[in-house]
Amino acid sequence: MKRVLRAAIRYGLRTGWSRGVLEGNRAWIAVGGMAVLGHLLGRAAGGQPDTVFSERLAPGESFRVTHLPRT
């Protein structure tokens, strides 16, 4: 669902700019404006970070996460 919403916002931004601002279609300007608001609300909400790694551990197993400083 998250991907679909992001794709819809990207489409609204692109099309709102090209058809609305460049071609002068007021309806697409409104769509682009709503897409900008959706984008800003999504950034303000923050949300949960994407899962990068996931693995089920058996009882007794463990793993270590380390961070190496940049050189």
TAVENHU-V113564 format. One record per residue. N is the residue number from 1. RES is the residue in one small letter. PHI is phi in degrees with one decimal (* if undefined). Layout:
<<N	RES	PHI> <N	RES	PHI>>
//
This chain:
<<1	m	*> <2	k	-63.5> <3	r	-64.1> <4	v	-64.8> <5	l	-65.9> <6	r	-62.1> <7	a	-64.7> <8	a	-66.2> <9	i	-66.9> <10	r	-61.3> <11	y	-62.2> <12	g	-63.1> <13	l	-65.9> <14	r	-63.5> <15	t	-72.0> <16	g	-61.6> <17	w	-72.1> <18	s	-69.3> <19	r	-84.6> <20	g	-84.2> <21	v	-76.8> <22	l	-75.7> <23	e	-97.3> <24	g	84.7> <25	n	-86.4> <26	r	-65.3> <27	a	-63.6> <28	w	-72.7> <29	i	-64.2> <30	a	-64.4> <31	v	-62.5> <32	g	-62.4> <33	g	-64.2> <34	m	-67.2> <35	a	-66.2> <36	v	-63.2> <37	l	-61.8> <38	g	-61.5> <39	h	-63.3> <40	l	-66.6> <41	l	-65.5> <42	g	-63.5> <43	r	-69.5> <44	a	-68.8> <45	a	-70.2> <46	g	80.5> <47	g	77.4> <48	q	-87.6> <49	p	-68.7> <50	d	-70.5> <51	t	-75.3> <52	v	-95.1> <53	f	-144.4> <54	s	-148.2> <55	e	-152.0> <56	r	-81.1> <57	l	-105.8> <58	a	-79.4> <59	p	-56.7> <60	g	92.5> <61	e	-84.8> <62	s	-151.4> <63	f	-144.7> <64	r	-117.1> <65	v	-108.0> <66	t	-122.9> <67	h	-128.7> <68	l	-96.5> <69	p	-66.2> <70	r	-70.3> <71	t	-110.8>>
//
